[in-house]
Amino acid sequence: MSSNQSSLLLAMSTPPYWHCGRTVCKRSLDQLAALMPAVIMAVINWGIPALRVMALSVVVCVAVEALCCRVMQRRQTVTDLTAVVSGLLFAFLLPAAAPWWMVALGAACCMLFGKMLFGGLGDNPVSTPLVGWAILFVSYPYLMDANLVALTSDYADPLAILKYLGVARADEISIVDLLLGRQISALGAGQIGGLLIGGAYLLVRGVIRWQISLGVLLGVVVPFAAMQMSSDASASVAFHLCSGSIILCAFYIATDAHIAPTHGTAMVLYGITCGVMIFLIRTFGSYTDGAPFAVLVTCLLTPYFDMIRPKPFGVK
């Protein structure tokens, strides 16, 4: 077979770039639509500062990706809107009053070290937003503490109250307030009601795999329920699900198709591992939340989860 014939067969068997780009763009549009309820709630609860953080994060992510594609002499990929999704998810992990320079620095790190350094979309081994978040969390822990940058807020930090003041004080916090985002947390992660609406939309649209979300929730619910039944010194399962960033990670970050396993059983185990790690960090660790760290560590195990796959028919 001649080289021209080989090239022709390869071109016929490979989906055209515009088709792949259109599919990714459609998925990104669904993700952005799912995030809109939480965006609206964040603006209602935190005002213009939250809008500023989200807008700046998205602009920097898009600009950095466009610049990297230009420097690397690659086809521009900003039109697939994945940078917009990454920028918005990264902003959801930041305090509403985060300084502009920290938002810009973290967003740039997201795209540089969480995506483009590995070759672009699909080649990154960990979640793009979590890379920028981890760098800022380690470098500027005080500025990343929502309690320290929201001193004028009338809201309470449910996880801090639970950890340092006990279950009795935590039980005074209304679940309705938590669902409505009336809690001190990252600006988007605490908008539980909006995130649940968006998560349901993604599941109905088939954008995310239900096995992963179910696994994460099971990994959190089962041990916390067991602890609650065996001891009165434990907050309710609903309290844990509605505080911190469990819902954000379960439906939006851990479900990223580029970092998660591809087979049903592996996806469930991946999700359960992530959920159990959240339980362990919250219960025995020094961090009050732990969900972003749990996803960051679990996605590094994806190659091992991918080894769990059904055998071909007829193979013993």
N, C-alpha and C positions, 0 to 999 in steps of 0.2 A: 504494500500500500504506500502510495506516495505521500510526501509531507503535506501537499495541498489537500489530499483526500482526508488525511488525519485531522487537519485543522478544520475542515468542513464538518466532519463528524462531531468534533468537540464542540463546535459552535452550535450544532443542532441539538446536542444533548445537554447543553448548559443554558439555563434560563437567562434571557437578556437582562442586562443591568437595570434597565428601566422597569422591568417587571418586578424584580426583587426590591428595587427602591420603592415602587408603588405599594408593595405589600407591607414593607416596614413602615412607610408613611401612614398607611391605613391603621396599623397597630398603634402607632404613636398618637394618632388623632383620637383613637378610642381611649388611650391612657390619659390624654389631656382632658377629654370629656369627663372621665371618671374622677379626675382630680378637682374639677371645678367646684363641686359642693364644698369640699374642704377649703379651697381657696377663698370662697365667699365667706365661710365661717371664720377663717383666720382674719380676714379684713374686718369683719364685724367685731370680733373679740379683741383684736390687737391694733386695729386702725391702720393708718397710713404707714407706720414703720414696717409692718408685715408686708404690705404691698411693695415697699421700697426694697426690702430684702429679696423678695421673690423676683421682681423685675431685674434687679442688678445681677442676681445669680444666673438667670436665663440668658441675659445679654452677654455676660462674660463667657459662659459655656459655649454659646454659638460662635462668638468671635474667636475664641481659642481654637475651636475645631476648624473653622474656616482658615485661620492662619496656619495651623499645622498641615492641613491638606495642601495649602499653597506652597509651604516650605518643602514638603515631602514630594511635591509635584504629582499629587494624586488627584483623582476626580473629587470634586466637592461633594460632600455628603450631608451638608447642613439641611438640605431640602427634605431629608427623611424625618426630620423633627426629633430625632433621638436626643440631640443635644438639649433641646427645649425640655423634654421630659426629665433628663438627668439634672438639668439646672433647677427645675421645680422641685424634684424630690430632694435634692441637696438642700434647698432653702427650707423645706419642711423639717429638716433635722436641726435647724439653727434657731437660736432665740430670736424673738421678734425685734429686739433692740440691738442686734449684733452690729458692730461698727462696719462701715462700708468697705474699709480696706480688708477686713477679715473675710467678708463675704466674697470679695473679688479674688483674694488669695486662695480661699478654699475652692471656689468654682474653677479657677485655673488649674489647681492641683487635680481636681476631678477629671478634667479632660486630658491633661498631660500625662499623669501617672496612672489614671484609672481606665484610660481608653486608648489614646493615640500612641502612647509608648509601646503598646502591645500590638499595634497594627491597625487599630480601629474597631468598629463594631463587630462583635462576635468573637474577637480574639482575646478579650479581657477576661482574666481568670476570676476576678472578684467584681462586686458591684461598683459601678462608677461613682455614684453619690457617696458610698460609704468610704471610699478612698479619701476624698476631700474631707469628709467628716472626721475620720480617724486622725488625719494629719493635724487638723485644728484642735481636736480634743486633747491630743497629746501636747501640742505646742502652746495652746492658750486655754488651759482648763477653767480658769476663772471667768473668762469672757464667754466660754461655752456653757457656763452654768446659768440656766434660765432664772434661778432664784436671785442671783446677784445682779442681773441686768433688768430685772422686773420688780425692783423694790417698791415702785409706786403702784403696783397692781393690787387690786382687792381680791384676786384669786389666790388659791392655795395650791401648793405642790403636794398632790396626794401621796406620791411615793416617798417623798422626804418625811411627811408626817407619819406615814406608816413605819418607816425605818427608825426614826428618832423619837417619836412620841407615842408609838404603840397603836394597837388595833382599835382601842376604844375611841381614840381621836380620829382615826381614819374612817371609822363607821359613821362619823358625823357628817361626812361629805356625801352629798346626794349623787346617786348614779345618774340622775337626769342632768345635773350640772356637768358631770364628766362627759356625757354624750353630747352636750351642747358646746363642749370645748371650753368651759369655764374652769380652767385649771392651768397652773403654771407648768409649762412643758415647752418643747420645741414648737415653733409657731404652727406647723401643719400636723405634726404627729399627735397633738392633743385634740384635734377636731374629729373626734371618734364618730359622731353621727354622719358627718359628711364622708368620711373614709369608708364607712360601712355601706352607704348608698353607692359610692363609686365602686367598691369591691364587688357588690352584687351585680352591677352593670358589667364589669369585666368578666365575671363568671358566666353571665347569660350570653354575652357576646362571644365567649370562647377564647378570649384574649389571653387569659391565664389558666393554668391547670389547677383544677379543684383539689387534686391529690396533695399538692404542696401546701395550699392554704389550710386544708383539713388537717394535714400532718402537724403543722405549726400549732394550730389551735388545740389539737389533742395533746401535744407535748406540753402545752401550758396548762390546760384545764385539768387533766387527770392528776398530776402530782399536787397541784394547788387544792383540788377538791379533796384528795386523800388527806392532805395536811389539815384542811379545815375540819374534816370529820373526826380526826384524831386529836385535835387540839383547838381550844378556844382562842389561842393566841395567834390566829391566822386570819387574814382578811379574806373576804369572799372572792370567788372566782370572777364574778362580774366586776368587782373592784379592780382586779388585776387586768382584766381584758380592756377595761375602759380607761386605764391610766397608762401613761408612757407611750411607747411606740410599737406595741405588739401588733395592733391592727395594721398600721402602716407597713410594717415588715412582712406580715402574713399575706397581704394582698398586693403589695406594690413593689417590694424590694426583693424578698426571697423568691418571688415568682419570676424574676427576670430569666427569660429563656436562655440567655447566653451564659448564665452561671449555674443553672440548676440541672439536675439529671434529666434524662429524656425518656425513661421507662417508668411505668406506673408504680411498681413496687419500690423502685429506687427513689421516686419522688416522694412517696409517703414516708419512707425511712429518713430521707433528707429533711422533710418538714418536721417529723417527730424529733429528730436530733436537734434541730434548731430550737424547737419549743422547750425541750428538756434543758438545753443550755440556758435559755432565758430564765427558767425556773431556778436553776442552780445559782446563776449570777445574782438574781434578785434575793434569793433566800440566804445564801452563804457568802456572797461577794461584797465588795465595798461599794459597788455602783448601785444606785437605786433602780435603774431601768435595765440595762443589759441587752436589750433586743438588737440594737445595731451591732454590738460586739458578737452576739451569737450568730447573726447572719454572716458577718465577715469571716468568722472562723469556719462555719459550716460549709460555705461555698468553696473553701479550699479543699474540702473532702469530696467534692463532686466527682473527680475522676475515679475514686474508689466506689462511690455509689453507682456510677455508670457500669461498673463491672458486674453488677447484679442485673442480669437480663435473662429472659426465658431462652431455653435451648431451642434450636431449630427442630422442626418436626422430624421425627425419626431418629434423633440423636439421643443416646443414652446418657 
